[in-house]
């Protein structure tokens, strides 16, 4: 270990209370940033979860639809027009809408109905942990997610309830299909979805288009746009971007999460900077001695930066542990915190940058020292 590392290590651990304060500041800020960014990523995924898990080359959506849940009704004529376009293999109707769930105890909760034909690969539930997709063909069958067991007062296959005063039975249970609005998703067949939401038989919320093998999706989209005058035709990427832009930027939700993360970084940087500055100030005579005996400015910079990096390493390791604990605790909740490896790398970089910027203030103070003060003690 070089002399610079030894000096930095001893300076850092000389005052244990100050070191603890520094580490607490780093841990506090990084954990808060982790939670804010984790919620942002989780929110972003939930906003487009239905679009991401739908097997469709194109979406026919009502004009002005900004996100998946924001849907008016389309007439069946639009579907037939789409099927007449060269390159279109099928256009599968999907019906969505809000309804009321009544548990056997009498408790009620709003739910969001998603219905498609069980014989088509439209928009069907995934991540099944109990039951089967084929069971949804049974009259009154629905699928729910385990995240909403408490709210729906249902936690196993075979439990019954009512939706819009119609009896239903849970035949399938999924894991991890959550709504960003926290309203439980309930999957069912197309006809029952129309019945639950009061949708006419010749109406649909969306039509999911699949093109013929070998057909160019862009060309088919352009031909459909020319043919359909009362609806929009979007690729999954276009619909995904529209949904993300609306919820993360149009509503200010994304800005709020980013603001929280930035504030956490500012607080952490201020705490670390104050601690490193105080530690450096207490060792001014030692640094003055180093300068008096001819130590270069680069050497002193190295000592202070090493102190900052050691603080960053200790703080980040503790913060990462807390972060993964939060992820585990919230994994099955309606609004989980997501942690990915790229996000972990970004947080490590943020920690290092925060500590190095804090060290810069201490460096400025040290480089203003007059070596003559060594001889005044």
N, C-alpha and C positions, 0 to 999 in steps of 0.2 A: 504494500500500500504506500503510495507516494506521500510526501510531507503535506501536500495541499489537502489530500483526503483526510489525513489524520487530524489536521488543524480544523477542517470543516466539521468533522465528526465530533471532536471535543467541544468546539464552540456550540454545536447544536445540542449536545446532551449535557452541557455544563449546568444549565438551568432546566430541570425536568418539568417544572410547572409551566414555563414558557413554551417548551416543546409540546406539552399536552394541549395548551391553548392553540398552538399553531395547527396541530393535527386535527383538533376538533373543528376549527374553522374550515379546513380543507374538506373533511368528511361531511360536514353540514352542507357546504355548497355543492359538492359533487353528488351527494345523495339527492338533494333537491333538484339538481339539473337532470339526474337520472330519471327521477319520477316524472318531471315535466316532459322530457324527450320521450320517455316510455309511453306516457299517455298520448302524446302527439302521434307516435307511430301506431299505437293501438287504435286511436280514433281514425287515423287515415285508412287503416285496414278495414275497420268496421264500416266506414262510409261506402266502400266499394266491394264489400264481401259478396253480395249477391251477383254483381257483375263479374267478379273474378271466378265464381264457381258455376257460371252458366255456360253451357256448350252451345254457343251461337256465333256465327260469323258476322251477323249484323243484327241490330236492334231496330225495330219500328216502334217509335215512341210518340206520344202526343206532343204537339207543338208546344214549346216552352218548358218542357219537363227539365228540371234542373238536377234532379237526383232520383234514385230508384224509388223512394217512397212518395215522391211528388208526381203522381200520375193521375191524369184524367182518363177518360175512356175513349177507346178507339172503336170504330164501327167495323164489323166483320167484312165490309166491302173493301177496306184497306188491305185486309189479308188476301182476299181474292185477287186484287190488283197486283199485289206482290207476287203471288204464285204464277201470274201470267207473264212475269218478266223472265227473259232468257237467262238461264244460269241459276235460277232459284229451285232448290230441291224441295224445301218445305218451309212453312211459316207456322210455328207452334204458338198458340195463344197462352198467355199467362194472365191471371187475374189476381190483383192485390187489393188490400184495403183494411181499414180498421174495423174491429168488431169487439164485442164484450164477452169475456169469459166468466162464467159463473161456476164456482166450485160447489161440491155437495154441501159444504157448510153454509152456503149462502153468500160467501164473499165473492166480490167481482173484481175484475182487472181488465184493462184494455189490452188487446192483443192485435198483432198485425198478421193478417191472413195472406198466405202465398199459395196459390193453387195452379197446378198445371196437370195436363193429362198424364196419368200414371203409365200409359203405354208409350209415351214419347219421352225422349231425353230432354225435357224442357228445363224447368227450374225445380229440381228435386233436392231433398235434404241429403247431406253428406256427413261424414264422421259419425256414422251410426254406432252406438255402443249397446243398443238393445233393439229388438224387433227387426223388421225388414221393409224394404221399399215396396215389395209386393203387397204387404199388408194394407197399404194406403188405398188399395182398390176396394177394401171392405167398406160397406156403408157406415158412415159416421166416423171413419178412421182419421186420426190426426197424428202428427209428429211434433214433439216439443223438445227443447234443449234443457239439459240438466241445470244450466245456470239459473233457470227460472222456476225451479221446483217449489221454492217457498212461496213465490208470488202466485203461482197457479194452483198451489195446494195439491200437486200431483207429482209423484216421484217414481212411479213404476208402470210397467206395461199392464194394461187392463183397467186402469183407473178411469172413471167417467166424470164428465162435466157437461156444461151446456155452452154453446156459442150461439148468440142471437136466438136464444130460446129453443135451440135444436140440440138434441143429445149427441155427444161425441165420446169417443173412447181413444185413449192413448195407445197406439200400436207400435210406435217407434220413438226412440230417444236418441238425440244427438249430443255431441259435446263440442263446445266452442263456437256455436253459431249464435252470435250476439248482435243485438241492434245498438247502434250508436245513440238512438233515442231512448234506450233502455226498455222499450216496449217489446215484450216477448214475441218472437216469430213463431207462427204456427203453420206448419205445412199440411196441405190436404189436397184432395183431387180438384180438378177444374170445376166440375159441376157444384160440388159442395162450397167451394170458394165463392162462386157466384151467388149461391143461396145465402151464405153467411154475410156477404157484403151488400146484398140487394142489387147485384149486377144482372142486367138483362142477358138472355142467352145469346144474343147476337152482338155482344160487346166484349171487349178485352182491354186489359191495361197495357199490355205489350204483346208484340208478335216477334218471336225469336226466329230469325231466318238462318237457314243453312244452305250454302250454295252447293251446286253439283261439283263432284270431284273434277279437278282440273280447271274449274272456272276461276276467273280473276275477281277477287272480292271487291276491289276498288271499282272495276268496271260495272259489276252487278249493282253496287251501291249507287253509282251515278245514274244508271238506268232506272233504278227504283225511285230515286229522288225526282226524276223527271216525270215519273208515272204517278207517284203518290203526292197529292196536293194538300191533303189535310193532316199529314203526319210528317215526322222527321225520320230519316234513316241514318243511324250512327253505327260506326264500328265500336267494338268493346272498348278500345283505347280512347276513342272520342267521348264515349259516355262516362268512362272512368275519370277522364280529365275534367269533364264538366261537373261531375259530382264532387270531386276533390276540391276544385276551385271554389265551388259554392260554399261548402261547409268550412273549409280551412281558411279561406280568404274573404269570401263574400259575407260570412256571418261574424268574422272576427275571432272565431274559436282558435284558429291556428296562431293568430297574433297574440292572444292571451297566453297560450302555452309557451310561445317563444319568449314573451316578455318575462314570464316567471323564471325561465331558465337563465335569461340574461341577468335578472336581478340577483339570482342565486350566485352567479359568477362574480358579480360586482361585490356582493357581501363577502364572499370567500376571499377574493383578491384583497379587499380592504383589511380583513382580519390577518391574513398571511403577511401582507405588506407591513402592517403595524407591528406585528410580532418580530419579523426579521429586522425591521428598522430599530426596534428597541434592543434586540440582541446585539446588533452591530454597534449601536450607540454605547452599550455597556462595555464593548471591547475596543473602543476607539484608540486607547493607548497601545493596545497590542498591535492594532493595524498601523498606528503611527510608528511603532518600533520597526515593523516590517519595512515600512517605507524608508525609515532612517538608515537601516542597514543595507538599503539598496534593492529591496524587492520590487519587481516591476509591477506596473498597474495591472498587466494581464494576469499575473500570479494572484493578486488580491481579488480580482474579478472572479478567477477560477474558484477560489476558496468560498466566496459568497454564493456563487451559482451552485456549487456542489452542495452547500447547506440547503439551498432551495430545492434541489433535485432529491436530496434525501428526504426532505419533508414531503415532497410530492409522492415519492414511492410509498412511504409509510401511510400517508393519508389515503392514497388511491386504493391500496390493498384493503384497508378497513372499509372504505366507502363501497368498493366492489362487492364485498361480502354482504353489507347491508342492502345494496341494490338487488342482488340476486335473491336475498331473503324476501324483499318486497315483491319481486316477480313471482316467487313461489306462493306467497300468501294470497296474492290477488289473481292467481291463475284461473280459478273457477268462479270469479266474481263477474258481475255484469260489465264492469269497466276495468279490465286487467291492465297492468303495466307490462309493456313488452321490452325485452332486452335482447339485442342481437350482438353478434361478434363485431360487426362494423361499428355499431354504436359504442361498444366497449372501447374499441380503439380510439374513437373520437373523444370519448370521455378522458382517456389516458392522455391524449394530446392536449386537451383543455386543461387538465390538471398541471401538466408540465408548463404550459404557456402561462397559466395563472401564477405559478410559483416563480417562474423566471422574471415575469413582469414585476412581481413584488420585490424580487432581489435587486432589480434595477434601481429602486429608490434607495436601498441600502448602499449600493455601489456609488451612487451620486454623493451620498453623505461621506463615505470613506475617502473618495478621491479629493474631497475638499479639505482633508486633514492637513494641517501644517506639521511636518515631522518635528519641528522645534519643540512641540508640547511635550515630547519625551523627556526633555531636559528640564522641564519646569516642575516635575513631580517631586 
